[in-house]
Amino acid sequence: MTIEAVIWDFGGVFTTSPFEAFNRFEAQRGLPTDLIRTVNTTNPDSNAWALFERGEIDGAGFDRKFLEETTALGHPVRGAEVLPLLSGEVRPRMVEALTICKQRFKVGCITNNMVHSHGSAMAKNPESASRAGDIMQHFDSIIESSKVGVRKPDPRIYLMMCERLRVETQACIYLDDLGINCKAAAQLGMVAIKVVSEPQALADLEGATGLTFPKSQNRS
């Protein structure tokens, strides 16, 4: 089927991966490497992260529950300490790829995020935060897990986007930095691209769309 839409995750796609920030935090605190990712993948439908991204608990509730979960693993960490780590630097070439894709395809964003001021749409400084807001303006539709009460990799959130864009799943390309989210998209018939790095993602997207993206940007 001909490609009609390109659907994007936000954090780890348009911004640098939060996993890098998680690992730096763990190293600074003397915590086991990937502790935060382990917490987030344990009981993935009912843990603090899942509840917060579906809007079922507030920031205070996340802070407490995440602390309970890390304490159970022997390394207490408050949820409030983790939320700022979600911010990342904007990847300019990915943003340019979005604007180029929008000239030919419908474009949507599905993001697992939180109700409060931290989340994948936030960036780590005012300039980057402003640019993150600018990126969102390009999308034809945006679905935030915290607003709809469904989070990736639940198939319903992908189908919701297809309904909004009025496209079949087989006519979509989907980009995400998490393999589990890409797997869910692929099972629905989407062309899934796991974002490991910016150059790799752009090369894969060129192959899937037939478009050509600039190889570099010169910025003052």
C-alpha positions in Angstrom: 0.0 0.0 0.0 1.2 3.5 -0.8 2.5 5.5 2.2 0.1 8.3 3.2 1.2 9.2 6.7 4.3 9.4 8.9 3.7 9.1 12.6 6.3 10.1 15.2 7.1 9.6 18.8 8.6 12.8 20.4 11.1 12.2 23.2 14.1 10.2 21.9 13.1 11.0 18.3 13.0 14.8 18.0 15.1 15.2 21.2 18.1 13.2 22.5 17.2 10.0 24.4 16.2 10.3 28.0 18.0 7.0 28.6 21.3 8.8 28.3 20.2 11.2 31.1 19.0 8.2 33.2 22.5 6.6 32.9 24.3 9.8 33.8 22.1 10.2 36.9 22.7 6.6 37.9 26.4 7.0 37.6 26.4 10.3 39.6 24.4 8.6 42.4 26.3 5.4 42.4 23.2 3.4 41.3 23.2 0.3 39.2 23.2 1.0 35.5 19.7 1.0 33.9 18.0 1.0 37.3 15.4 3.5 36.1 14.7 1.5 32.9 14.3 -1.6 35.0 11.8 0.1 37.2 9.9 1.4 34.2 9.7 -2.0 32.6 8.6 -4.0 35.7 4.8 -4.4 35.8 4.6 -2.1 32.8 0.8 -1.8 32.8 0.5 -0.9 36.5 3.8 0.7 37.7 4.2 4.4 38.6 5.3 5.3 35.1 2.3 3.7 33.4 -0.2 5.2 35.8 1.2 8.7 35.4 1.4 8.5 31.6 -2.3 7.5 31.6 -3.2 10.3 33.9 -4.4 8.0 36.6 -2.1 9.5 39.3 -0.8 13.1 39.8 2.8 14.2 40.3 2.7 13.7 44.0 1.4 10.2 43.5 4.1 9.4 41.0 6.8 10.7 43.3 5.6 8.3 46.1 4.9 5.3 44.0 8.2 5.5 42.1 10.0 5.8 45.5 8.2 2.6 46.7 9.3 0.7 43.6 12.9 1.8 43.7 13.0 1.1 47.5 11.8 -2.4 46.8 14.8 -2.9 44.5 17.1 -1.6 47.3 18.0 1.8 45.7 15.5 4.5 46.8 14.9 7.2 44.2 12.1 9.7 44.3 10.0 10.1 41.2 10.5 13.9 41.4 14.2 13.3 40.9 13.6 11.4 37.7 11.1 13.7 35.9 13.6 16.4 34.9 15.7 13.8 33.2 13.1 13.4 30.5 14.1 16.7 28.9 16.5 16.5 26.0 18.2 18.6 23.3 16.3 19.1 20.1 17.6 17.3 17.0 17.4 19.9 14.2 17.7 17.4 11.3 14.8 15.4 12.6 12.7 18.5 12.7 13.7 19.4 9.1 12.8 15.8 8.1 9.3 16.4 9.6 8.8 19.5 7.6 9.8 17.8 4.4 7.5 14.8 5.1 4.6 17.2 5.8 4.9 18.5 2.2 3.9 15.0 0.9 2.3 13.1 3.8 0.0 13.5 6.7 2.0 13.7 9.9 1.0 12.8 13.5 2.6 12.5 16.9 1.9 9.9 19.5 3.6 10.6 22.8 3.5 8.9 26.2 3.7 11.9 28.5 2.6 13.3 31.8 -0.1 15.9 32.8 2.4 18.1 34.5 5.3 20.2 33.3 7.7 17.4 32.7 7.4 15.0 29.7 8.6 14.2 26.3 7.4 17.5 24.9 9.6 19.4 27.3 13.3 20.4 26.7 16.1 21.2 29.1 16.4 24.9 28.6 14.0 27.8 27.6 15.3 28.0 24.0 14.9 24.3 23.4 11.5 24.3 25.1 10.4 27.0 22.8 11.6 25.0 19.8 9.8 21.9 21.1 6.6 23.9 21.1 7.4 25.0 17.5 7.8 21.3 16.5 4.3 20.4 17.7 2.8 23.0 15.4 3.7 21.0 12.4 1.6 18.0 13.2 -1.8 17.3 11.7 -2.8 15.5 14.9 -1.2 14.9 18.3 -2.2 12.2 20.8 -0.9 12.5 24.4 -1.3 9.5 26.6 -2.0 11.6 29.7 -5.0 13.1 27.9 -6.6 10.1 26.3 -5.9 7.6 29.1 -4.1 5.1 26.8 -0.4 4.7 26.3 1.9 3.0 23.9 2.3 0.1 23.2 -1.5 -0.3 23.5 -2.8 -0.9 19.9 -5.7 1.4 20.6 -3.5 4.6 20.6 -2.1 3.8 17.1 -5.6 3.1 15.8 -6.8 6.3 17.3 -4.2 8.2 15.3 -5.1 6.4 12.1 -8.7 7.3 12.6 -7.8 10.9 13.1 -5.6 11.0 10.0 -8.1 8.9 8.0 -5.5 6.4 6.9 -5.1 2.6 7.1 -2.4 1.3 9.3 -0.7 -0.3 6.3 -0.3 3.2 4.8 1.7 4.5 7.8 5.3 4.8 8.8 6.0 4.9 12.6 9.1 6.1 14.3 9.9 5.5 18.0 13.1 5.0 20.1 11.5 2.1 22.0 11.5 -1.3 20.4 8.3 -2.4 22.2 6.4 0.5 20.7 7.7 -0.2 17.2 6.8 -3.8 17.6 3.2 -2.9 18.4 3.0 -0.6 15.3 4.5 -3.3 13.1 1.9 -5.8 14.3 -0.8 -3.4 13.1 0.8 -3.3 9.6 2.8 -0.1 9.9 6.4 0.3 8.6 8.2 0.7 12.0 11.5 2.5 12.3 13.3 2.2 15.7 15.3 5.4 16.2 18.8 4.4 17.5 20.5 7.5 16.2 19.6 10.5 14.1 21.6 9.5 11.0 20.3 5.9 11.2 16.7 7.1 11.6 16.9 9.5 8.7 18.5 6.9 6.4 15.7 4.5 7.2 13.1 7.1 6.7 14.6 8.0 3.3 14.3 4.4 2.3 10.7 4.1 3.5 9.5 7.3 1.9 11.7 7.8 -1.1 12.4 11.4 0.1 15.9 12.9 0.5 16.8 14.8 3.7 19.8 17.2 4.1 22.8 15.5 5.5 23.8 18.3 7.7 22.8 21.8 8.9 25.0 24.8 9.2 23.9 27.0 12.0 25.4 30.1 13.5 
